[in-house]
Amino acid sequence: LITALLEYNWISKMLADKIYHLCRQIPKGKVSTYKEIGKALNIKAYQAIGQALRKNPYAPDVPCHRVVSSTGHLHGFKGKRKGKALKEKKLLLEQEGIHIEKNKINLKKYIHTF
C-alpha cells in the first residue's frame, strides 16, 4: 500500500509539473483553458488539471489565473468558484489587458494554444 501511494504521489507530481510548465508559457494578455492544457498533455483529466493549478506552489511565476473554462468563463481561482478569489482572478486578468464581460472572456480574441 505504501509503495502504491508513493507511486501515485510521484505520478501526480510529474503531471502537476507538466501542467505548471505549460501554464508558464501563457503570455500576459492571453488565457488558455483546462481543455487546451489537456490536449497538449494528451489527457482528458480536466479536473486533475484544475486540482494541480489550485495547489500551484509557484504563483505568480506559474500564472494559473490565466487558465479558464473552455466556454471562456473564469470558472475558479485558488480552489474557489465565487467571491473574493474569483474577483482577484478577474482583476489580475484585467490588469493584463483582458476584457471580461459577465465573468466571461472572448476566447477567439485571447486564447493561447500550445
C-alpha positions as CSV (number, residue, x, y, z in Angstrom):
1,L,0.0,0.0,0.0
2,I,2.8,2.4,0.9
3,T,4.5,1.7,-2.4
4,A,1.3,2.3,-4.3
5,L,0.8,5.7,-2.5
6,L,4.4,6.7,-3.2
7,E,4.0,5.8,-6.9
8,Y,0.7,7.7,-7.1
9,N,2.2,10.8,-5.5
10,W,5.2,10.6,-7.9
11,I,2.9,10.4,-10.9
12,S,0.7,13.2,-9.5
13,K,3.8,15.4,-9.1
14,M,5.0,14.6,-12.6
15,L,1.6,15.6,-14.1
16,A,1.5,18.7,-12.0
17,D,5.0,19.7,-13.1
18,K,3.9,19.3,-16.8
19,I,0.8,21.4,-16.1
20,Y,2.9,24.2,-14.5
21,H,5.4,24.1,-17.4
22,L,2.6,24.7,-19.9
23,C,1.0,27.3,-17.7
24,R,4.3,29.3,-17.7
25,Q,4.0,29.5,-21.4
26,I,0.8,31.5,-21.4
27,P,1.8,35.1,-22.1
28,K,0.3,38.2,-20.4
29,G,-2.8,39.3,-22.2
30,K,-3.7,35.8,-23.1
31,V,-5.5,32.9,-21.5
32,S,-5.7,29.1,-22.1
33,T,-8.2,26.5,-21.0
34,Y,-8.2,23.3,-18.9
35,K,-9.1,21.6,-22.2
36,E,-6.2,23.1,-24.1
37,I,-3.7,22.0,-21.4
38,G,-5.3,18.6,-21.5
39,K,-4.9,18.4,-25.3
40,A,-1.2,19.4,-25.0
41,L,-0.7,16.6,-22.5
42,N,-2.9,14.2,-24.4
43,I,-5.2,13.7,-21.4
44,K,-8.8,14.5,-20.6
45,A,-8.4,14.8,-16.9
46,Y,-9.5,18.4,-16.7
47,Q,-10.4,18.2,-13.1
48,A,-6.9,16.9,-12.3
49,I,-5.5,19.9,-14.1
50,G,-7.7,22.2,-12.1
51,Q,-6.6,20.5,-8.8
52,A,-3.0,20.9,-9.7
53,L,-3.5,24.6,-10.5
54,R,-5.4,25.0,-7.3
55,K,-2.4,23.8,-5.4
56,N,0.1,25.8,-7.5
57,P,3.1,26.5,-5.2
58,Y,4.8,28.6,-7.8
59,A,2.4,31.5,-8.3
60,P,2.8,34.1,-9.7
61,D,5.7,32.6,-11.7
62,V,3.2,29.9,-12.9
63,P,0.3,32.2,-13.8
64,C,-2.6,29.9,-13.1
65,H,-5.0,32.8,-13.2
66,R,-4.6,32.7,-17.0
67,V,-6.5,29.3,-17.2
68,V,-10.3,29.5,-17.8
69,S,-13.0,27.1,-18.8
70,S,-13.4,26.1,-22.4
71,T,-16.5,28.4,-22.6
72,G,-14.4,31.4,-21.6
73,H,-15.9,31.6,-18.1
74,L,-13.4,32.4,-15.3
75,H,-14.5,29.2,-13.5
76,G,-12.4,29.3,-10.4
77,F,-9.3,30.5,-8.6
78,K,-7.5,29.3,-5.5
79,G,-10.0,26.5,-5.1
80,K,-13.0,28.9,-5.0
81,R,-15.6,29.3,-7.7
82,K,-17.0,32.7,-6.4
83,G,-16.4,35.5,-4.1
84,K,-13.1,37.2,-3.3
85,A,-10.9,34.7,-5.1
86,L,-12.8,35.0,-8.4
87,K,-12.7,38.8,-8.1
88,E,-9.0,38.6,-7.6
89,K,-8.6,36.5,-10.8
90,K,-10.7,38.9,-12.7
91,L,-8.6,41.8,-11.5
92,L,-5.4,40.1,-12.4
93,L,-6.6,39.4,-16.0
94,E,-8.0,42.9,-16.5
95,Q,-4.6,44.3,-15.3
96,E,-3.1,42.3,-18.2
97,G,-5.4,43.9,-20.7
98,I,-8.0,41.1,-21.0
99,H,-11.6,42.4,-21.4
100,I,-14.1,40.4,-19.2
101,E,-17.8,40.7,-19.5
102,K,-20.2,38.8,-17.1
103,N,-17.2,36.8,-15.9
104,K,-16.5,35.6,-19.5
105,I,-13.6,36.1,-21.8
106,N,-13.8,36.1,-25.6
107,L,-11.6,33.1,-26.4
108,K,-11.4,33.9,-30.1
109,K,-9.5,37.1,-29.1
110,Y,-7.5,35.9,-26.1
111,I,-6.9,32.2,-26.5
112,H,-3.3,30.8,-26.2
113,T,-2.9,27.3,-27.6
114,F,0.1,25.0,-27.2
